[in-house]
Amino acid sequence: MELLQLQYFRKVAHLEHMTKAAQELHIAQPALSKTIARLEEDLGVPLFDRKGRQIRLNTFGEAFLKKVEAALTLLEDGRREVIDLAGMERGRVFLATTTHKCFTDLIGSFLAQHPDVQLRIIQASTEEKVQQLFTGEIDLCITFPPIERQGIAGISFLTEEIVLAVPPGHRLANRTSIALAEVANEPFICIKEGNPFRAMTDEFCRQAGFAPHIVCEVDEHSAVSHFIRTGIGIAFFPESIGDKITSFPTIRIDQPVCQRTYQISWLRDRYLSKAAQTFREYVVSYFAELKTGTSP
């Protein structure tokens, strides 16, 4: 049994598609098929159920995959720890976020202070982040709401208010705060379903005793801003974005409590490089200093 066989098996197991796996591994599909066949021969059992060109991980494969992922993660942890100890690596951090826009200032500040660190950032959903943490594809992830999953540790570093944005001239434009129930009959501009922000704001409305009357759904907050200016509806906005907008009023919500909390997470039992530890500590201290009004 060879290390390469295990790496190839993991990729095929995740994709359950030999051609796609071969493309991602940059090898020929027949060579990949032979490698998997040799692994199954060594183990004495099939790892996949095959029907024509379709393959599905079977019971043997599911059990073996758990051990393979644990073994490959431990080997990668060992490699990183040895490199750290030997001082051979300038420092690399693999980070996943739901959106990059909220943290551009943080990332720019970190890189300015740590120019030798190579920071690679990808955008991913919450479920993708969980999977990437367990497979070792990323060191850390920033997410909201906080991930509550066995084996994943995290630190909450930022809690911000969610405010209500209304068009200029709206009947509530001069208010500084409201109870959310007051806008139960208003038309809403919302982020599309499937986005964590949408799930969160739908829950706020449920707590206030109504379901929002949605007249427009968009992909991101910049599009929400455009439609608010047209006057077709009101919308929820994160405080961090709302504070930067002067073209329409934003109103604080007193009831229910409308907030979101960001967390930086990592795999509890996995080795974190010095660079990743430094970035994690920087994120927490950066927002702690912002809260107290000191310069990060």
SULPETA-V780370 format. One record per residue. N is the residue number from 1. RES is the residue in one small letter. D_FIRST is the distance of its C-alpha to the first C-alpha in Angstrom with 2 decimals. Layout:
BEGIN
n:res:d_first
N:RES:D_FIRST
N:RES:D_FIRST
END
This chain:
BEGIN
n:res:d_first
1:m:0.00
2:e:3.80
3:l:6.93
4:l:8.66
5:q:6.89
6:l:7.86
7:q:11.15
8:y:11.90
9:f:11.39
10:r:13.73
11:k:16.23
12:v:16.45
13:a:16.79
14:h:19.59
15:l:21.41
16:e:20.86
17:h:21.84
18:m:19.74
19:t:22.50
20:k:23.19
21:a:19.59
22:a:19.45
23:q:22.78
24:e:21.81
25:l:18.68
26:h:21.01
27:i:19.05
28:a:20.27
29:q:19.83
30:p:18.94
31:a:16.07
32:l:14.75
33:s:15.37
34:k:13.47
35:t:10.30
36:i:10.75
37:a:11.75
38:r:8.73
39:l:6.67
40:e:9.81
41:e:9.98
42:d:6.92
43:l:8.59
44:g:11.93
45:v:13.72
46:p:14.73
47:l:14.24
48:f:17.30
49:d:20.77
50:r:21.99
51:k:25.67
52:g:26.63
53:r:25.19
54:q:24.79
55:i:21.58
56:r:21.56
57:l:19.00
58:n:19.58
59:t:19.75
60:f:16.18
61:g:15.10
62:e:17.64
63:a:16.51
64:f:12.81
65:l:14.14
66:k:16.24
67:k:13.55
68:v:11.46
69:e:14.84
70:a:15.80
71:a:12.83
72:l:13.28
73:t:16.99
74:l:16.95
75:l:15.18
76:e:17.77
77:d:20.49
78:g:19.71
79:r:19.93
80:r:23.20
81:e:24.64
82:v:24.13
83:i:25.69
84:d:28.51
85:l:29.17
86:a:29.24
87:g:31.54
88:m:29.67
89:e:29.80
90:r:33.11
91:g:31.82
92:r:30.20
93:v:30.74
94:f:29.30
95:l:31.88
96:a:32.50
97:t:36.03
98:t:37.86
99:t:40.43
100:h:40.92
101:k:44.72
102:c:45.40
103:f:43.62
104:t:44.54
105:d:47.02
106:l:44.55
107:i:41.86
108:g:44.49
109:s:45.85
110:f:42.47
111:l:41.61
112:a:45.12
113:q:44.62
114:h:41.01
115:p:40.96
116:d:37.88
117:v:35.64
118:q:33.74
119:l:34.09
120:r:32.27
121:i:33.76
122:i:32.82
123:q:34.78
124:a:33.16
125:s:34.29
126:t:33.89
127:e:31.11
128:e:29.25
129:k:29.71
130:v:28.32
131:q:25.15
132:q:24.87
133:l:25.41
134:f:22.63
135:t:20.09
136:g:21.38
137:e:23.05
138:i:26.35
139:d:27.68
140:l:30.93
141:c:32.92
142:i:36.64
143:t:37.75
144:f:40.63
145:p:41.06
146:p:38.91
147:i:35.48
148:e:35.55
149:r:31.98
150:q:30.25
151:g:28.14
152:i:30.12
153:a:32.89
154:g:35.78
155:i:39.18
156:s:42.05
157:f:43.88
158:l:46.36
159:t:48.57
160:e:50.91
161:e:53.68
162:i:53.54
163:v:56.96
164:l:58.85
165:a:59.92
166:v:63.06
167:p:64.95
168:p:67.99
169:g:71.07
170:h:69.19
171:r:71.20
172:l:68.83
173:a:68.61
174:n:70.81
175:r:69.03
176:t:66.91
177:s:65.15
178:i:64.97
179:a:63.60
180:l:61.01
181:a:62.96
182:e:65.72
183:v:63.74
184:a:62.68
185:n:64.67
186:e:63.70
187:p:61.56
188:f:58.15
189:i:55.95
190:c:52.34
191:i:48.80
192:k:46.91
193:e:45.19
194:g:41.51
195:n:42.26
196:p:42.18
197:f:45.66
198:r:47.05
199:a:45.64
200:m:47.19
201:t:50.61
202:d:50.75
203:e:50.33
204:f:53.16
205:c:55.39
206:r:54.50
207:q:55.51
208:a:58.76
209:g:59.46
210:f:58.92
211:a:56.50
212:p:56.93
213:h:58.87
214:i:56.57
215:v:58.27
216:c:55.55
217:e:51.75
218:v:50.06
219:d:46.72
220:e:47.72
221:h:50.56
222:s:52.10
223:a:52.87
224:v:54.27
225:s:56.65
226:h:57.92
227:f:58.78
228:i:60.46
229:r:62.82
230:t:63.83
231:g:65.04
232:i:63.24
233:g:61.70
234:i:60.41
235:a:56.87
236:f:54.70
237:f:53.69
238:p:51.69
239:e:54.17
240:s:52.37
241:i:53.05
242:g:56.40
243:d:57.83
244:k:57.34
245:i:59.17
246:t:62.96
247:s:63.79
248:f:63.87
249:p:64.38
250:t:61.66
251:i:62.55
252:r:61.02
253:i:60.10
254:d:61.54
255:q:60.41
256:p:57.69
257:v:55.72
258:c:53.81
259:q:51.13
260:r:47.49
261:t:45.22
262:y:42.40
263:q:39.42
264:i:36.76
265:s:33.50
266:w:30.12
267:l:27.17
268:r:28.53
269:d:25.59
270:r:24.14
271:y:25.15
272:l:27.89
273:s:28.67
274:k:32.22
275:a:33.08
276:a:32.04
277:q:33.98
278:t:36.93
279:f:36.96
280:r:36.83
281:e:39.73
282:y:41.62
283:v:41.52
284:v:42.98
285:s:45.63
286:y:46.56
287:f:47.62
288:a:49.17
289:e:51.37
290:l:52.25
291:k:53.37
292:t:55.63
293:g:57.01
294:t:55.79
295:s:54.17
296:p:50.34
END
